[in-house]
């Protein structure tokens, strides 16, 4: 059995978390010990080259419909109640909490990790994770910021996550929708997670917490990646899954601050995390060399990948468990990273969209009002064939490029973004990594080389000086020339063989934008509402 050193153990035990375990408590084990425990306990297996592999089926993604916020007096007036923030009554929470406590107390052993969420000490939260699963604690140790050993003596968590992946809720007793639950109690600073082994819930539940507390401190919480150039210029990349957020922020000429969650304070940008959680379906050494290297390293957690039964090599192309295969690894596994997880105020902000309708320009410069409009819209599109019954592109609108993680009304985050853009003179761009020359099925995906050339032009300042033309449908300022990009690619209508078909498709998408934005009619200013598509 592994040993533990005294500074890693809290002398008060888990009493503050309401627990009195009958079994062993293992405090702040380092990754090798956690992975050793996980293998010994049959929680997963070691793949070729050393990463740990776990399968989380039947849940191979987040369960947003099973996420709840406890309705209580201290936060009730702050929360944007609805489909994202479903209310749970306090008495139901107390019943669920007692049953989770009992479940954890009855385990033969519990693993505890004390971690920080937030690279800036002025705004970080200290969080204690408790779980009977060793590999899940290796996951959070990868994903969050690991305190130095001296900080663990007397560690005082201001948030607790109780993780019971094998515990099944009873909807009639606990007020949940199913046996799965992710429940946030802001008054008690407690999160309960159960009925699912999917590790992403452990990460995203704390992002939701940061989305509540940071705006109270005047800090914008953001679902984006961030990198920094040799001249100290920070860039942010917002985007939903499949738009290129991770790919474009992993730039060999720039240092990675983080790949997913950040805050923007009066001092600058800071990462919430100490690791990355990358999709690895169809991953290759040629296409994503830095991320691929991490999957060949001990300490990386691979989730729901398929292994060759004879060699234990990962079959990255295999989707038989899920298309949502993942790798969790510490940030330092990326050679060109920013060790302190912090950068200055962003000079450039990029909104990424993969427009499967093929009508948005590949790149456009946004005004302040347009930035707020497209931030609130959070648009991308699913392509035909990605889901059963999807036969043509489907628009997806996710406010602030992360609606499922917001607590306040989306306009609060958008207003903060607008103020920060004003204060720091940030340039904002809309970058379409989707289709050109037609919709999905007819047109072609924008070449990555062209997209990278556009990003380079943004970051070097070339696009600040470029001449632009205004798109008649969307009202966007489109550069007329960019180094390394054919001029005809920049005007989407000209790439279609049938201009009339383009006009029809463009008006269709513009109408979707306008219909979606109606929900902000009572909140957004007239100038922001007017910044959307024309007609």
C-alpha positions in Angstrom: 0.0 0.0 0.0 1.3 3.5 -0.8 2.4 5.7 2.0 1.5 9.3 2.6 3.5 12.1 4.1 2.2 14.1 7.0 1.9 17.5 5.3 -0.5 16.0 2.7 -3.0 15.1 5.3 -5.6 17.4 6.9 -5.5 16.9 10.7 -9.2 17.7 10.8 -10.1 14.8 8.4 -13.3 15.2 6.4 -15.5 16.4 9.3 -15.9 19.8 7.6 -17.3 18.0 4.6 -19.8 16.2 6.8 -18.1 12.9 6.4 -16.9 10.3 8.9 -15.6 7.5 6.7 -15.2 4.0 8.0 -12.5 3.1 5.5 -9.1 4.6 4.6 -8.6 8.2 3.5 -5.8 8.8 1.0 -4.8 12.5 0.9 -3.3 14.3 -2.1 -1.6 11.3 -3.7 0.6 12.2 -6.7 -0.3 10.9 -10.1 1.9 7.8 -10.1 0.3 6.6 -6.8 -3.2 7.4 -8.0 -2.7 5.6 -11.3 -1.2 2.6 -9.5 -4.2 2.5 -7.2 -6.6 2.8 -10.2 -5.0 -0.1 -12.0 -4.9 -2.3 -8.9 -8.6 -1.6 -8.3 -9.5 -2.5 -11.8 -10.7 1.1 -12.7 -8.9 1.0 -16.0 -5.8 -0.1 -17.8 -2.4 1.2 -19.0 -2.0 1.7 -22.7 1.1 1.5 -24.9 3.6 4.3 -23.9 2.0 4.7 -20.5 -1.3 6.7 -20.5 -4.1 5.4 -18.3 -7.3 4.5 -20.1 -10.8 4.5 -18.6 -14.2 3.8 -20.0 -17.1 5.9 -18.7 -20.0 4.2 -20.6 -23.0 4.5 -20.6 -22.3 8.2 -20.0 -19.6 9.3 -22.5 -20.4 13.1 -22.4 -21.8 15.6 -20.0 -25.5 15.3 -18.8 -26.7 19.0 -19.0 -30.3 18.0 -18.5 -29.3 16.5 -15.1 -27.6 19.6 -13.8 -29.3 21.6 -11.0 -28.8 24.7 -8.9 -30.3 24.7 -5.4 -32.8 27.5 -5.1 -31.9 29.3 -1.9 -32.2 32.9 -0.6 -28.6 34.0 -0.9 -28.4 33.4 -4.7 -31.9 33.1 -5.9 -32.1 36.6 -7.3 -28.8 36.2 -9.2 -29.4 33.0 -11.1 -30.8 33.0 -14.6 -33.3 30.2 -13.9 -34.5 28.0 -16.8 -33.3 25.0 -18.9 -29.6 25.6 -18.0 -30.0 26.4 -14.4 -32.8 24.1 -13.2 -33.9 24.7 -9.6 -33.7 22.0 -6.9 -35.5 22.5 -3.6 -33.4 22.9 -0.5 -35.1 19.9 1.3 -34.4 17.7 -1.7 -30.8 18.7 -1.7 -30.5 17.9 2.0 -31.9 14.5 1.4 -29.5 13.9 -1.5 -26.5 15.2 0.5 -27.3 12.9 3.4 -27.5 9.9 1.1 -24.3 10.8 -0.7 -22.6 11.2 2.7 -23.7 7.7 3.7 -22.6 6.3 0.4 -19.1 7.8 0.7 -18.8 6.9 4.4 -19.4 3.2 3.5 -16.6 3.0 1.0 -13.5 1.0 1.8 -11.3 4.0 0.9 -11.7 7.6 -0.3 -9.3 9.7 -2.2 -9.0 13.4 -1.5 -7.4 16.1 -3.7 -6.9 19.7 -2.5 -6.5 22.0 -5.5 -6.7 25.5 -6.8 -9.1 26.8 -9.5 -7.6 30.0 -10.9 -4.0 30.9 -11.7 -4.3 34.4 -10.3 -4.1 34.1 -6.4 -6.4 37.2 -6.1 -9.3 35.4 -7.7 -8.7 31.7 -7.3 -10.8 29.3 -5.3 -9.5 26.4 -3.2 -11.4 23.3 -3.8 -11.5 19.9 -2.2 -12.5 16.8 -4.2 -13.6 13.6 -2.5 -14.2 10.4 -4.4 -13.9 6.6 -4.1 -12.4 6.6 -7.6 -8.6 6.9 -7.9 -8.5 7.7 -11.6 -11.0 10.5 -11.3 -8.7 12.1 -8.7 -5.8 11.7 -11.1 -8.0 13.5 -13.6 -8.7 16.5 -11.4 -5.1 16.6 -10.4 -4.2 17.0 -14.1 -6.9 19.5 -14.7 -6.6 21.9 -11.8 -3.7 23.8 -10.3 -1.6 21.7 -7.9 -0.6 23.6 -4.7 3.0 23.3 -3.5 3.3 20.8 -0.6 3.6 23.6 2.0 0.2 25.0 1.0 -1.5 21.6 1.8 -0.8 22.0 5.6 -3.9 23.6 6.9 -5.5 23.7 3.5 -8.9 25.5 3.9 -11.2 24.7 0.9 -13.8 27.3 0.1 -15.5 24.8 -2.2 -16.2 21.0 -1.9 -17.0 18.5 -4.6 -18.4 15.2 -3.4 -18.1 12.7 -6.2 -20.1 9.4 -6.0 -20.0 8.1 -9.6 -21.7 4.7 -8.7 -24.4 6.2 -6.5 -27.8 6.3 -8.3 -30.2 9.0 -7.3 -33.9 8.3 -6.8 -35.9 11.0 -8.7 -38.9 10.7 -6.4 -36.8 11.0 -3.3 -34.1 13.4 -4.4 -36.0 15.6 -6.9 -33.7 14.8 -9.8 -34.7 14.0 -13.4 -32.9 10.6 -13.6 -30.4 8.7 -11.5 -27.7 11.1 -12.7 -27.1 14.4 -10.9 -24.8 17.4 -10.9 -26.1 19.7 -8.2 -24.6 23.0 -7.2 -25.4 24.6 -3.8 -23.9 28.1 -3.8 -24.9 28.8 -0.2 -23.1 25.7 1.1 -20.3 26.0 -1.5 -20.9 22.3 -2.3 -21.2 20.3 -5.5 -22.7 16.8 -5.6 -21.9 14.6 -8.6 -23.2 11.0 -9.1 -24.7 8.5 -11.4 -22.1 9.2 -14.1 -18.4 8.3 -14.5 -17.8 10.9 -17.2 -14.9 13.0 -15.8 -15.8 16.2 -17.6 -18.5 16.8 -15.0 -15.7 17.3 -12.4 -14.1 20.0 -14.5 -17.1 21.8 -15.8 -19.0 22.0 -12.5 -16.2 24.2 -11.1 -16.3 26.3 -14.3 -19.9 27.0 -13.5 -18.9 28.1 -10.0 -16.3 30.5 -11.4 -19.0 31.8 -13.8 -21.0 32.8 -10.7 -18.4 34.3 -8.4 -16.0 36.1 -10.8 -18.5 38.6 -12.2 -19.3 39.6 -8.6 -15.6 40.7 -8.4 -15.6 42.5 -11.8 -13.9 39.6 -13.6 -15.2 38.2 -16.8 -15.2 34.4 -16.9 -14.7 33.0 -20.4 -15.0 29.7 -22.2 -12.0 30.3 -24.5 -8.4 29.3 -25.2 -5.6 31.8 -24.8 -2.0 32.2 -26.0 0.6 34.9 -26.0 3.2 36.0 -28.5 6.9 36.9 -28.1 6.0 40.6 -27.8 3.7 39.9 -24.9 0.5 40.2 -27.0 -2.3 38.0 -25.7 -5.0 36.5 -27.9 -8.3 34.8 -27.0 -10.1 32.2 -29.0 -13.8 31.6 -28.3 -15.6 28.7 -30.0 -17.9 25.7 -29.6 -16.8 22.1 -30.2 -15.5 21.5 -33.7 -14.6 25.1 -34.5 -10.9 24.9 -34.0 -10.4 26.5 -30.6 -7.7 24.0 -29.5 -6.1 23.7 -32.9 -5.6 27.4 -33.5 -4.5 28.3 -30.0 -1.8 25.6 -30.2 0.6 27.8 -32.2 4.3 26.8 -32.3 5.2 30.5 -32.6 3.2 31.5 -29.4 3.0 30.2 -25.9 -0.2 28.5 -24.6 -1.8 30.1 -21.6 -4.7 27.6 -21.5 -7.0 25.7 -23.8 -10.5 26.2 -22.3 -11.4 28.4 -19.4 -10.1 31.8 -18.4 -10.8 35.0 -16.5 -10.2 38.6 -17.6 -9.5 40.9 -14.6 -8.1 44.4 -14.3 -4.7 42.8 -14.3 -5.1 40.7 -17.5 -6.0 37.2 -18.5 -5.5 34.1 -16.3 -6.2 30.4 -16.7 -8.6 28.6 -14.4 -6.8 25.3 -14.9 -3.5 23.5 -14.7 -4.2 21.1 -17.5 -5.9 20.4 -20.9 -8.9 18.2 -21.8 -8.6 17.7 -25.6 -10.8 15.8 -28.0 -8.6 13.0 -29.6 -10.9 11.4 -32.2 -8.8 10.9 -35.3 -5.8 12.4 -33.6 -2.5 12.1 -35.5 1.1 13.0 -35.0 1.1 14.9 -38.2 -2.1 16.9 -37.6 -1.7 17.8 -33.9 1.9 16.9 -32.9 1.9 18.6 -29.5 -1.4 17.0 -28.4 -0.4 13.6 -29.8 2.8 13.6 -27.8 0.8 13.9 -24.6 -1.1 10.7 -25.4 2.2 8.8 -25.4 3.1 9.9 -21.9 2.5 8.5 -18.4 0.2 10.6 -16.4 -2.2 11.4 -19.2 -5.7 10.1 -18.7 -7.4 8.8 -21.9 -11.2 8.6 -21.7 -13.3 6.3 -23.8 -10.6 5.5 -26.4 -10.3 2.0 -27.9 -7.2 0.0 -27.6 -5.8 -2.7 -29.9 -6.3 -5.8 -27.7 -2.9 -7.2 -28.7 -0.6 -4.2 -28.6 -2.6 -1.8 -26.4 -1.9 1.0 -28.9 -4.7 3.5 -29.1 -7.0 3.3 -32.1 -7.7 7.0 -32.4 -10.0 6.6 -35.4 -12.2 4.1 -33.5 -15.6 5.7 -32.5 -17.2 2.5 -31.3 -17.4 3.8 -27.7 -18.1 7.4 -28.6 -16.9 10.2 -30.9 -16.2 12.2 -27.8 -12.9 10.6 -26.9 -10.7 12.7 -24.6 -7.2 13.2 -23.2 -6.5 14.9 -19.9 -2.9 16.0 -19.3 -1.0 18.6 -17.2 -0.3 21.9 -19.0 3.4 21.3 -18.7 3.1 18.4 -21.1 2.8 21.1 -23.8 6.4 22.3 -24.2 5.5 25.8 -25.3 3.2 26.8 -22.3 3.1 29.7 -19.9 4.1 28.3 -16.5 2.2 30.9 -14.4 -1.0 30.6 -16.5 -1.3 34.4 -16.9 -1.1 37.0 -19.7 -1.9 40.6 -20.3 -5.0 42.2 -21.6 -5.9 40.7 -25.0 -4.9 42.6 -28.1 -7.0 40.3 -30.3 -10.2 38.4 -29.6 -11.3 35.7 -32.1 -14.9 34.3 -32.3 -14.7 31.0 -34.1 -17.6 29.5 -36.0 -17.9 26.5 -38.3 -20.7 27.7 -40.6 -22.0 24.6 -42.4 -24.4 26.8 -44.4 -21.3 28.2 -46.2 -22.4 31.8 -46.2 -20.5 33.6 -43.5 -17.2 35.3 -44.6 -14.1 33.5 -43.6 -13.0 36.5 -41.6 -14.5 39.8 -40.6 -13.6 42.6 -38.2 -16.3 43.3 -35.6 -17.3 46.6 -34.1 -17.9 46.7 -30.3 -21.7 46.3 -30.9 -21.2 43.5 -33.3 -18.8 41.8 -30.9 -21.5 41.8 -28.2 -24.2 40.6 -30.7 -22.1 37.7 -31.9 -20.9 36.9 -28.4 -24.5 36.7 -27.2 -25.4 34.6 -30.3 -22.5 32.1 -29.9 -23.2 30.6 -33.3 -21.9 27.5 -35.0 -23.6 24.7 -37.1 -23.9 21.0 -37.0 -23.3 19.3 -40.3 -25.7 16.8 -41.9 -25.1 13.2 -40.8 -23.5 14.0 -37.4 -26.7 13.0 -35.7 -29.6 10.7 -36.7 -32.2 12.6 -38.6 -29.9 15.6 -39.4 -30.1 15.9 -43.2 -29.1 19.5 -43.6 -27.0 21.9 -41.6 -28.5 22.9 -38.2 -27.7 26.2 -36.5 -26.5 26.0 -32.9 -26.6 29.1 -30.7 -24.9 29.0 -27.4 -24.6 32.3 -25.6 -21.1 33.5 -24.8 -19.9 30.3 -26.5 -20.8 28.3 -23.4 -24.4 28.8 -22.4 -24.7 25.5 -20.5 -22.1 26.8 -18.0 -23.5 30.3 -17.3 -25.2 31.2 -14.1 -26.1 34.9 -14.6 -28.1 36.1 -17.5 -25.9 36.1 -20.7 -26.2 39.8 -21.1 -24.2 40.4 -17.9 -21.2 38.6 -19.4 -21.7 40.5 -22.8 -21.8 43.9 -21.1 -18.6 43.1 -19.2 -17.0 42.1 -22.5 -18.0 45.3 -24.1 -16.6 47.4 -21.2 -13.3 45.5 -21.3 -13.0 45.9 -25.1 -13.5 49.7 -24.6 -11.0 49.9 -21.8 -8.2 48.0 -23.5 -8.8 48.6 -27.2 -9.0 45.0 -28.1 -9.6 44.0 -31.7 -12.4 41.5 -32.2 -12.7 39.2 -35.2 -15.2 36.6 -36.5 -13.4 33.7 -38.1 -15.4 31.1 -40.0 -13.6 27.7 -40.1 -16.6 26.1 -41.8 -17.6 25.7 -45.5 -16.9 27.7 -48.6 -18.4 27.5 -52.1 -21.6 25.9 -50.8 -23.1 24.3 -47.8 -21.9 21.1 -46.3 -22.2 18.4 -49.0 -21.6 20.8 -51.8 -18.9 23.2 -50.7 -15.6 22.4 -49.1 -14.3 23.0 -45.6 -12.0 26.1 -45.4 -8.4 25.0 -45.8 -6.6 25.1 -42.5 -3.6 26.8 -44.2 -5.9 29.7 -45.2 -7.4 29.9 -41.7 -3.9 30.0 -40.1 -2.9 32.7 -42.5 -5.9 34.8 -41.5 -5.0 34.3 -37.8 -1.4 35.3 -38.5 -2.7 38.4 -40.2 -4.8 39.3 -37.2 -1.9 38.7 -34.7 0.7 40.6 -36.7 -1.5 43.6 -37.2 -1.9 43.2 -41.0 -5.7 43.1 -40.8 -5.9 46.3 -38.7 -4.8 48.2 -41.8 -6.5 46.1 -44.5 -9.2 47.6 -46.7 -12.6 46.2 -46.1 -16.0 45.8 -47.9 -19.3 45.5 -46.1 -21.3 42.3 -46.5 -24.8 43.4 -47.6 -26.6 40.6 -45.6 -24.6 40.4 -42.3 -23.2 43.9 -42.3 -19.7 42.6 -41.6 -16.4 44.3 -42.6 -14.6 41.8 -44.9 -10.9 42.4 -45.7 -10.3 42.6 -49.4 -6.8 41.0 -49.3 -4.8 38.9 -46.8 -1.3 37.5 -47.4 -1.4 33.8 -48.2 -5.2 33.7 -49.0 -6.6 33.9 -52.5 -8.8 37.1 -52.8 -11.7 35.2 -54.1 -11.9 33.1 -51.0 -12.6 36.2 -48.9 -16.0 36.9 -50.5 -18.3 34.0 -49.8 -20.9 34.7 -52.5 -18.3 34.6 -55.2 -17.2 31.1 -54.2 -20.7 29.7 -55.0 -21.4 28.6 -58.6 -25.0 29.9 -58.1 -25.2 33.4 -56.6 -29.0 33.2 -56.2 -28.6 30.0 -54.2 -26.1 31.8 -52.0 -28.6 34.7 -51.5 -31.3 32.3 -50.4 -29.0 30.5 -48.0 -27.6 33.7 -46.5 -31.1 35.1 -45.9 -32.1 31.8 -44.3 -29.2 32.0 -41.8 -29.7 35.7 -41.2 -33.3 34.9 -40.2 -32.1 32.3 -37.8 -29.9 34.8 -36.1 -32.7 37.3 -35.8 -35.1 34.7 -34.5 -32.6 33.5 -31.9 -31.8 37.1 -30.8 -35.4 37.9 -29.9 -34.8 36.3 -26.5 -32.4 39.2 -25.7 -34.9 41.9 -26.9 -35.7 43.1 -23.3 -32.0 43.1 -22.2 -29.8 44.1 -25.1 -29.4 47.8 -26.1 -30.8 49.1 -29.4 -27.3 49.5 -30.8 -26.4 45.9 -30.1 -29.7 44.6 -31.5 -29.0 46.7 -34.7 -25.6 45.1 -35.1 -27.0 41.8 -36.4 -27.8 40.7 -39.9 -29.7 43.1 -42.0 -33.1 42.6 -43.7 
